[in-house]
């Protein structure tokens, strides 16, 4: 604008730093700030009537909240010709990715208002995925609980059993794919269970908790799960122990599987891989389960079936065979009562002690089920014997009892479990006579 004499009219002439680029900054670091200059190049006072952060174009993503202004002049303040005022723009670092917005100033400079400065920045982080256990625990701990005769199905476990939880968190700016690779036994590996046999995925039930329900995860089978920057995923674990069947293996064999051993305290670990662009890591979730130590008579081949005690006659021997699960393997003694067809006791109850020492000599893994074979001489003089009641005791003051089927001959199958079997020697007296108290113990 010019006066009649051709000279410029008096008025402010405002300028503003055109660009403020904050570059790349680390996620969640201290807010970055830059100073921008407002200069009055005119010949009359300049007044800034408004300061705001806005989108540079209507189609731009709204990043305005990532920038903030301080030091903007009051609308009544005057910036005299030749003077400058500095405003500060801060860039927040709490959100990943690029950001763009514009600082917009309105002024009494009609030729140049609004004044704009383009604000840009990028928040980056190569932070890897992390895992956090419920209550900041070092291990998710369960029990003690009673081992089931048969392992519960996954859906029933989810409905009925308590869980503990953990999260996998992405506090960086890279998306990850989360894969649950395995659940492995730690207890007695590799002492009794080789690493190749340590799969423990049936002992634990793993799910992803989602809004409105849970989704079962099968390690090594379920596909990778996406974990976006800033996202946290929640997972649940449940303990699902089942009594192991008797197997013809011992600890030194190096052939036991995790499925065949359930000690009173069992440790396992969930293994997780997290893979992102240019970065990956492995995560682990330690698990500890405690099992009640009550002694249990079992069916050696299928613990879900009723306990099996057998009585057979071989020459002048009665042979009693029964199978036991005791999670801490401190079986102490067994009691035998022979009976006739009417259920009357023949002779006196026969008490066999020292089972713990014989179990220890077999080099079984703690938590491994085993079979006991007890021989009694004098069968030829005790033809009235029809069956036997077996009662087994442990040092935790628990016991369990079972009655055999009718005595058989031939003793088929007595030798089938020899490598995990305990054989004891005893003597039954004649008819109703007192049982001889001396006990010879031998191992075969």
Steps between C-alpha positions, in 0.01 A plus 500: 500500500629845407412854588404766241861617488612148399669411825400179685226541754596451861430143617651184650683248281509162677717193430518159675756218486365290215595147614573326831623143447557303818662209315493147650455473873475198727165380626412629847813712525477857632284730288701680234466877454591758237481878500339688215549872435224750424658811343338838424668635185241778462471859614210460742441283809414131441242320712457118505132444555498121503730195527390144413624165372290374212511255212702635211240363258151373563595154372796465738495259793422686819832524686420832668500350850865398457614863491447776758578876510631718779607865511245627249455881539188642655254637240549848648879483502681703234809393310661823383663536160834314487424291810457125526319268740580132553235231547579143604351191338532164681478160332363215718674160467231268633358387162693306237537611142520821295314815599414811306300812589517875452544786743246763395522862621243771432615865511414857417718467189228474238743422221658193667247357743470218571865422557587126486795281594511129408577275796636149437653221705540123523482281812693174474593207724655159446383379841426126499183336628495422873305271730350588840369241746197547720593683820854551369571141603812314388289193417130423465438265793212252536377257763538280676223316313404136461611339177205371301471135402444627146610835367213742454412625154597856412147642502422346838823634644414850380154480659598350834860568594670807642750685285794734527574758234785677324526766232721543197565870449631701208647824633682576178410624153540175306214254449574146614369154424473296820534121471467252788762245403483251788438420864794300636560312825786636710486259796731200454616617156742364388565288811209261438314651205700580184438841348342336196233344728429811710180613324262606779222656293237259636575586862403863446207665324587830334245751369488855369253713693282709273192711548218258570704180529820304455669333204704185560863505388684181404876569509671414175164484317309823556598767247688819584310778678548862396622747761474863387720783634376603843276193528478258793352149463372298795539122540388247759651174624334212685657193665362168375689212668414133444637187665759333275469136401772252597776468241796264474762775531726641769676831546843384374345363180465851358177400328228639728261762366349791690162331461625202703621694806300725734692601814351688793662821367532530126664786314439579133551797271297654218727601213395790276664656194438863408598601146489852355663682211873487565464392861395184685529348843386205709282517808431248774231451763612277792230273644491312832234246590461317830325164526351349816718229652226248585588143403270345235445142387454503122441292191856485364394528136214749534479700826150608395379145569437360852815397688625151419644258755560146379553175689631188336636161611827373356608170655529561871499882460225754512596803292326832570550779250378858529597839356553829679521870423648721771618841377785532751564124500516452876295180513577341834328165539230266373250286690358170364196310625418168332133402492285202410190499278286620794724798560646352819862589574743209479786534742611839620556818307848505352682838524791570265717800589791671331336548163665843472847345503413250232337770284813712532716208389308475173630840377156622403433867435310675778135499396529185290231237560625151583387143556561299817517119498483322836562127520372279784591135547259243639238505225475120502384506863254788446258371239216700657655830392264666249626859481708759683446851627795733447543820693794728429627782725740792455692719741251784453241297697292427193390157385299322234355151482373254242384139477621262235288284278489127566832322518618367166765258389774546248577858612480632145642851471690510829828537313375763254605800709826362629720806445280725714392233745579439869505140623477409866497162674262399774348186655137411573436254783290186474122541524417733791847476653699807587689655209874468540644836592842468337506661156760445236519773240652451160507699179491346156 
